[in-house]
Amino acid sequence: MLKYICILLAVLISEVFAKSMFPLPRLPNSCSQISVRRDIISLPPEEIQRFIRVVREMHRRGWMDGFGSMHDHISHQIHGNEQFFAWHRRFLRHFEILMQEIDPGVMIPYWNWGTYWQSPVADPVLTSAFFGGNGRPGDNCVVEGAQARWGRNYPTRNCLTRRFRYGATTGAFWPMRAVRDVMNMATTHAQFRSRIENGAHGIVHLGLGGDFETMYAPVDVLFFLHHAMIDKIWAEWQSRDPLRYRMVDGYDSQRIPVTANSLMPFYSEEVGTALATNGPGYCYVYDDVPAAPSGAMFKSSRRTTFASFKAVFNGSSEQPAPNAAAEDADDDSTEAPAPAGSEFRVKHTFNDTTDFKPPSPMSVEWLRSRRMDVAEAARMQALVNRVVAQINAERRKQGVKAG
């Protein structure tokens, strides 16, 4: 009997510890205001610094490990099926609510990787002025930018890592023209989700590599900026037909049809509650995407509940990673340099005589390891190849940089 009492106490203590390290706030029932998510490049330096201060505090509290653990533990339920868009929208809102407990005025910005799609290494977001780029040779630790020398404790104790796909470069991402071709052609939620997840979404994860190409990628702040961009793309597609704010189709990971009344893993909230960014509890719009009309929104009668979840921690994220050199130790409260001048506004220039290159295909092994659709990825590769060829033909004909 004593043995079972000790086990019960251990379980209760671990649950209290996990929840204290990783709060689970409920969504508000209504919106007191509608806030705007913006392109991080468009934010003034002081707003960027506020965002950096907040995510550093979240890292100090161990919450980044919590998000990585949560995403990893249920990854098979939220990828490769119609939970993908709605669940990640809810996940981002969870992150944003915790941010706002630290600084109520901070929003998740989005990273428009389509701006520097041809040479992502020239993107200011991947420089020391923002969130750093490639990991250093040898151990792949990120040692520059807002996350310089961050440690992580999930799934093991290590530094935050990135390992660009081609050594010094990520390879090309998707141009927005190709993304909008997908928007124009997809008529169902299932079509659109599959084409974005297996195309523009996946190539960024693969390009940055390291922790970013794993299912615990949310240990990296860039995960949330990348998925805010994916969420924005979905919101733009939704805005083209009011029915898309209250209807979904397709199947979940168990091949059960997904409807607006289906429950999202972990959160146990209806998918329909996440279909409008300006709906109750979400309360945001993107800077260039129309808000959902109130009459088009899904109406829910369920109360918010949470499934049981225990984040896995091995101590505080404040401790330096074991493979980070002693001379690299850094005070997490130190301000990153504020983006300004030419460093902040890097120009996206190309040699006019050189054709743009499409992103290289994602390998079958990589796709399968992440439960992605190999056949869909091949179709999306053909689409982006065609779009880049069109851009190149226009550039040669008109003598201007198109795309």
C-alpha positions as CSV (number, residue, x, y, z in Angstrom):
1,M,0.0,0.0,0.0
2,L,2.8,2.4,0.9
3,K,4.4,1.7,-2.5
4,Y,1.2,2.8,-4.3
5,I,0.8,5.9,-2.2
6,C,4.4,6.9,-3.0
7,I,3.7,6.4,-6.8
8,L,0.5,8.5,-6.5
9,L,2.4,11.3,-4.7
10,A,5.1,11.2,-7.3
11,V,2.6,11.5,-10.2
12,L,0.8,14.4,-8.4
13,I,4.1,16.2,-7.8
14,S,5.3,15.8,-11.4
15,E,2.0,17.1,-12.7
16,V,2.1,20.1,-10.5
17,F,5.7,20.8,-11.5
18,A,4.9,20.4,-15.2
19,K,2.0,22.7,-15.0
20,S,3.9,25.3,-13.0
21,M,6.6,25.2,-15.7
22,F,4.1,25.3,-18.6
23,P,0.9,27.2,-17.9
24,L,-2.3,26.3,-19.7
25,P,-4.4,29.4,-19.9
26,R,-7.9,29.2,-21.2
27,L,-9.1,31.1,-24.2
28,P,-11.1,34.2,-23.3
29,N,-14.8,33.9,-24.2
30,S,-14.8,37.2,-26.1
31,C,-12.5,39.8,-27.5
32,S,-12.1,43.2,-25.8
33,Q,-10.2,44.3,-28.9
34,I,-8.8,42.9,-32.1
35,S,-5.1,43.1,-32.4
36,V,-2.9,43.0,-35.5
37,R,-0.1,40.6,-36.3
38,R,2.5,42.2,-38.5
39,D,5.6,41.2,-40.6
40,I,8.5,41.3,-38.2
41,I,10.5,43.3,-40.7
42,S,7.9,46.1,-40.6
43,L,8.1,46.5,-36.8
44,P,9.9,49.5,-35.3
45,P,13.1,48.5,-33.4
46,E,11.4,49.1,-30.0
47,E,8.6,46.6,-30.7
48,I,11.1,44.0,-31.9
49,Q,13.0,44.5,-28.6
50,R,9.8,44.1,-26.6
51,F,9.2,40.8,-28.4
52,I,12.8,39.6,-27.8
53,R,12.6,40.5,-24.1
54,V,9.4,38.5,-23.7
55,V,10.6,35.3,-25.5
56,R,13.8,35.5,-23.5
57,E,11.7,35.5,-20.3
58,M,9.7,32.6,-21.6
59,H,12.9,30.7,-22.3
60,R,14.2,31.5,-18.8
61,R,11.0,30.1,-17.3
62,G,11.4,26.8,-19.3
63,W,8.2,27.4,-21.4
64,M,10.0,26.9,-24.7
65,D,10.9,23.4,-23.6
66,G,7.2,22.9,-22.7
67,F,6.0,23.9,-26.2
68,G,8.6,21.7,-27.8
69,S,7.6,18.7,-25.7
70,M,3.9,19.2,-26.3
71,H,4.3,19.5,-30.0
72,D,6.6,16.4,-30.2
73,H,4.3,14.2,-28.0
74,I,1.3,14.6,-30.2
75,S,3.0,15.2,-33.6
76,H,1.3,12.3,-35.3
77,Q,-2.1,13.7,-34.5
78,I,-1.4,17.2,-35.9
79,H,0.5,16.6,-39.1
80,G,-0.5,15.0,-42.3
81,N,-4.2,15.5,-41.6
82,E,-6.9,18.1,-41.3
83,Q,-6.0,19.0,-37.7
84,F,-2.9,20.7,-39.0
85,F,-4.1,24.3,-39.6
86,A,-6.6,24.6,-36.8
87,W,-4.4,23.0,-34.2
88,H,-1.3,25.1,-35.0
89,R,-3.5,28.3,-34.9
90,R,-4.6,27.3,-31.4
91,F,-0.9,26.4,-30.5
92,L,0.2,29.9,-31.6
93,R,-2.6,31.5,-29.6
94,H,-1.5,29.6,-26.5
95,F,2.0,30.9,-27.0
96,E,0.7,34.4,-27.6
97,I,-1.4,34.4,-24.4
98,L,1.6,33.4,-22.3
99,M,3.6,36.2,-24.0
100,Q,0.9,38.7,-23.0
101,E,1.0,37.6,-19.4
102,I,4.5,39.0,-19.4
103,D,3.8,42.0,-21.7
104,P,0.2,42.6,-22.7
105,G,1.0,44.6,-25.7
106,V,3.2,42.0,-27.5
107,M,1.9,40.0,-30.5
108,I,3.5,37.2,-32.5
109,P,4.9,38.7,-35.7
110,Y,5.1,36.6,-38.8
111,W,8.2,35.9,-40.8
112,N,7.5,36.4,-44.5
113,W,10.1,34.0,-45.9
114,G,8.7,34.7,-49.3
115,T,10.4,38.1,-49.4
116,Y,13.9,36.5,-49.6
117,W,12.8,33.2,-51.0
118,Q,15.7,32.9,-53.5
119,S,18.5,33.6,-50.9
120,P,17.1,33.2,-47.4
121,V,20.6,33.7,-45.9
122,A,20.2,37.3,-46.9
123,D,17.0,37.7,-44.9
124,P,17.5,40.0,-41.9
125,V,15.5,37.6,-39.8
126,L,18.4,35.1,-40.1
127,T,21.1,37.6,-39.0
128,S,22.5,38.6,-35.7
129,A,20.2,41.6,-35.7
130,F,17.2,39.3,-35.2
131,F,17.2,35.6,-34.5
132,G,20.6,34.4,-35.8
133,G,21.3,32.1,-38.7
134,N,23.2,28.9,-39.1
135,G,24.6,27.0,-36.1
136,R,28.4,27.2,-35.7
137,P,30.6,24.5,-37.2
138,G,31.1,21.4,-35.1
139,D,28.1,21.5,-32.7
140,N,25.5,23.5,-34.7
141,C,24.8,25.7,-31.7
142,V,23.1,29.1,-32.5
143,V,25.6,31.7,-31.2
144,E,24.3,34.9,-32.6
145,G,21.1,37.0,-32.5
146,A,18.3,37.1,-29.9
147,Q,18.7,33.3,-29.1
148,A,22.5,33.3,-28.9
149,R,23.8,30.4,-26.7
150,W,20.3,29.3,-25.7
151,G,20.2,26.0,-23.9
152,R,17.3,23.6,-24.2
153,N,16.3,20.7,-21.9
154,Y,14.0,18.9,-24.3
155,P,14.3,16.2,-25.5
156,T,17.9,16.1,-24.0
157,R,20.0,18.8,-22.5
158,N,21.8,20.6,-25.3
159,C,22.2,24.0,-27.0
160,L,19.6,25.3,-29.5
161,T,20.8,24.1,-32.9
162,R,20.3,24.9,-36.6
163,R,22.1,23.1,-39.4
164,F,21.4,24.6,-42.8
165,R,20.5,22.1,-45.5
166,Y,23.5,22.9,-47.7
167,G,26.1,23.7,-45.1
168,A,26.3,27.5,-45.5
169,T,22.9,27.9,-47.2
170,T,19.3,26.8,-46.7
171,G,18.5,26.5,-50.4
172,A,15.6,28.4,-51.9
173,F,12.2,28.6,-50.3
174,W,8.8,29.2,-52.1
175,P,8.1,32.4,-53.8
176,M,4.7,33.9,-52.9
177,R,3.5,33.6,-56.5
178,A,3.7,29.8,-56.1
179,V,1.8,30.0,-52.7
180,R,-0.9,32.1,-54.4
181,D,-1.2,29.6,-57.2
182,V,-2.0,27.0,-54.6
183,M,-4.6,29.4,-53.1
184,N,-6.2,29.9,-56.5
185,M,-6.4,26.2,-57.3
186,A,-7.4,24.6,-54.0
187,T,-11.2,24.5,-53.4
188,T,-11.4,22.3,-50.3
189,H,-9.7,22.6,-46.9
190,A,-8.1,19.2,-47.4
191,Q,-6.6,20.1,-50.7
192,F,-5.2,23.4,-49.4
193,R,-3.8,22.0,-46.2
194,S,-2.0,19.1,-48.0
195,R,-0.5,21.4,-50.6
196,I,0.8,24.0,-48.1
197,E,2.0,21.5,-45.5
198,N,3.9,19.4,-48.1
199,G,5.2,22.3,-50.0
200,A,5.9,25.9,-48.7
201,H,5.7,24.8,-45.0
202,G,8.0,21.8,-45.1
203,I,10.8,23.4,-47.1
204,V,11.5,26.0,-44.4
205,H,11.8,23.4,-41.7
206,L,14.2,21.3,-43.8
207,G,16.2,24.4,-44.9
208,L,17.0,25.6,-41.4
209,G,17.7,22.1,-40.1
210,G,18.9,21.2,-36.7
211,D,16.2,21.5,-34.0
212,F,14.0,23.2,-36.6
213,E,13.5,20.1,-38.7
214,T,12.4,18.0,-35.7
215,M,9.0,17.7,-34.0
216,Y,10.3,19.6,-31.0
217,A,11.0,22.6,-33.3
218,P,9.0,25.0,-31.0
219,V,12.1,25.2,-28.8
220,D,13.2,27.7,-31.4
221,V,11.3,31.0,-31.5
222,L,11.5,31.1,-35.3
223,F,9.0,28.2,-35.3
224,F,6.3,30.6,-34.1
225,L,7.2,33.2,-36.7
226,H,7.2,30.6,-39.4
227,H,3.9,29.2,-38.4
228,A,2.4,32.6,-38.1
229,M,3.2,33.0,-41.8
230,I,1.5,29.6,-42.5
231,D,-1.5,30.8,-40.4
232,K,-1.6,34.0,-42.4
233,I,-1.6,32.1,-45.7
234,W,-4.5,30.0,-44.4
235,A,-6.3,33.1,-43.3
236,E,-5.9,34.7,-46.7
237,W,-7.3,31.5,-48.4
238,Q,-10.2,31.5,-46.0
239,S,-11.0,35.1,-46.7
240,R,-11.9,34.2,-50.3
241,D,-15.0,32.3,-49.3
242,P,-17.1,33.0,-46.1
243,L,-18.0,29.3,-45.9
244,R,-14.3,28.5,-45.0
245,Y,-14.8,30.2,-41.6
246,R,-17.1,27.5,-40.4
247,M,-16.5,24.4,-42.5
248,V,-13.7,21.9,-42.8
249,D,-13.4,18.5,-44.5
250,G,-11.0,15.6,-44.8
251,Y,-9.8,13.2,-42.1
252,D,-7.8,13.1,-38.9
253,S,-4.8,10.8,-38.1
254,Q,-7.3,7.9,-37.4
255,R,-9.1,8.4,-40.7
256,I,-12.1,9.8,-38.9
257,P,-13.8,12.7,-40.8
258,V,-12.9,16.1,-39.5
259,T,-15.8,18.6,-39.1
260,A,-16.1,21.9,-37.3
261,N,-17.3,20.0,-34.3
262,S,-14.2,17.7,-34.1
263,L,-12.0,18.2,-31.1
264,M,-8.4,19.4,-31.4
265,P,-5.9,17.1,-29.7
266,F,-4.7,18.3,-26.2
267,Y,-7.0,21.4,-26.2
268,S,-10.3,19.4,-26.5
269,E,-11.8,22.4,-28.2
270,E,-13.8,22.3,-31.4
271,V,-11.9,22.8,-34.6
272,G,-14.6,25.4,-35.6
273,T,-13.5,27.7,-32.8
274,A,-10.2,28.1,-34.5
275,L,-11.5,28.9,-38.0
276,A,-11.6,32.7,-37.7
277,T,-8.6,34.6,-36.4
278,N,-10.9,37.4,-35.0
279,G,-13.3,34.9,-33.4
280,P,-13.8,34.6,-29.6
281,G,-10.6,33.8,-27.8
282,Y,-8.3,34.5,-30.8
283,C,-8.9,38.2,-31.2
284,Y,-6.4,39.0,-34.0
285,V,-6.1,39.7,-37.7
286,Y,-3.1,40.0,-40.1
287,D,-2.1,43.3,-41.4
288,D,-3.1,42.7,-45.0
289,V,-5.9,40.0,-44.6
290,P,-9.6,40.9,-44.2
291,A,-11.2,40.0,-40.9
292,A,-13.9,37.2,-40.9
293,P,-17.4,38.6,-41.0
294,S,-19.1,38.0,-37.6
295,G,-22.0,36.3,-39.3
296,A,-19.8,33.8,-41.0
297,M,-18.1,32.4,-37.8
298,F,-18.7,29.0,-36.2
299,K,-20.8,29.1,-33.0
300,S,-19.7,26.8,-30.2
301,S,-21.6,25.8,-27.1
302,R,-18.7,23.8,-25.6
303,R,-16.7,25.0,-22.6
304,T,-12.9,25.0,-23.0
305,T,-11.2,22.0,-21.3
306,F,-7.7,20.6,-21.4
307,A,-6.5,17.0,-21.8
308,S,-4.0,15.8,-19.3
309,F,-0.5,16.7,-20.3
310,K,2.9,16.5,-18.6
311,A,5.7,18.4,-20.2
312,V,9.1,16.7,-19.9
313,F,11.8,18.8,-18.2
314,N,15.3,18.1,-17.0
315,G,15.8,21.3,-15.1
316,S,15.9,25.0,-15.9
317,S,16.6,26.3,-19.4
318,E,18.7,29.0,-17.8
319,Q,21.6,26.7,-17.4
320,P,24.2,26.7,-20.3
321,A,24.1,23.7,-22.6
322,P,26.9,21.2,-21.9
323,N,28.5,21.6,-25.3
324,A,28.5,25.4,-25.2
325,A,32.0,26.6,-24.6
326,A,32.5,28.4,-21.3
327,E,33.6,31.6,-23.0
328,D,30.3,31.7,-24.8
329,A,28.3,32.0,-21.6
330,D,25.8,34.8,-21.9
331,D,23.4,36.7,-19.6
332,D,20.0,36.0,-21.1
333,S,18.9,39.5,-20.1
334,T,21.4,41.2,-22.5
335,E,19.7,43.2,-25.2
336,A,20.2,42.0,-28.8
337,P,21.4,44.9,-31.0
338,A,18.4,46.8,-32.3
339,P,17.9,46.4,-36.0
340,A,18.7,49.7,-37.7
341,G,20.1,51.3,-40.8
342,S,21.5,49.1,-43.6
343,E,21.6,46.0,-41.3
344,F,17.9,46.2,-40.7
345,R,17.0,46.9,-44.4
346,V,19.1,44.4,-46.3
347,K,18.4,44.7,-50.0
348,H,17.4,41.6,-51.9
349,T,19.6,41.8,-54.9
350,F,20.4,39.3,-57.6
351,N,22.5,39.1,-60.7
352,D,20.0,39.8,-63.6
353,T,21.9,37.4,-65.9
354,T,21.4,34.4,-63.5
355,D,18.2,32.5,-63.4
356,F,16.4,32.0,-60.1
357,K,16.5,28.4,-58.7
358,P,13.5,26.6,-57.3
359,P,13.8,24.8,-54.0
360,S,15.3,21.4,-54.2
361,P,13.0,18.4,-53.7
362,M,12.5,17.2,-50.1
363,S,13.9,13.6,-49.8
364,V,11.4,10.7,-49.6
365,E,13.1,9.6,-46.4
366,W,12.8,13.0,-44.8
367,L,9.1,13.3,-45.8
368,R,8.2,9.9,-44.5
369,S,10.0,10.4,-41.2
370,R,7.7,13.4,-40.6
371,R,4.5,11.7,-41.8
372,M,4.3,13.9,-44.9
373,D,2.7,13.0,-48.2
374,V,5.4,11.9,-50.7
375,A,3.1,12.1,-53.7
376,E,1.7,15.5,-52.7
377,A,5.3,16.8,-52.1
378,A,6.2,15.7,-55.7
379,R,3.2,17.5,-57.1
380,M,4.1,20.7,-55.2
381,Q,7.7,20.4,-56.4
382,A,6.4,20.3,-60.0
383,L,4.2,23.4,-59.3
384,V,7.0,25.5,-57.8
385,N,9.4,24.5,-60.5
386,R,6.8,25.7,-63.1
387,V,6.3,29.0,-61.3
388,V,10.1,29.7,-61.0
389,A,10.5,28.9,-64.7
390,Q,7.7,31.4,-65.4
391,I,9.4,34.1,-63.3
392,N,12.7,33.4,-65.1
393,A,11.1,33.7,-68.5
394,E,9.5,37.0,-67.5
395,R,12.8,38.4,-66.2
396,R,14.6,37.5,-69.4
397,K,11.8,38.9,-71.6
398,Q,11.2,42.1,-69.7
399,G,14.7,42.7,-68.3
400,V,13.4,43.2,-64.8
401,K,13.4,41.2,-61.5
402,A,10.0,39.5,-61.3
403,G,8.7,37.4,-58.5
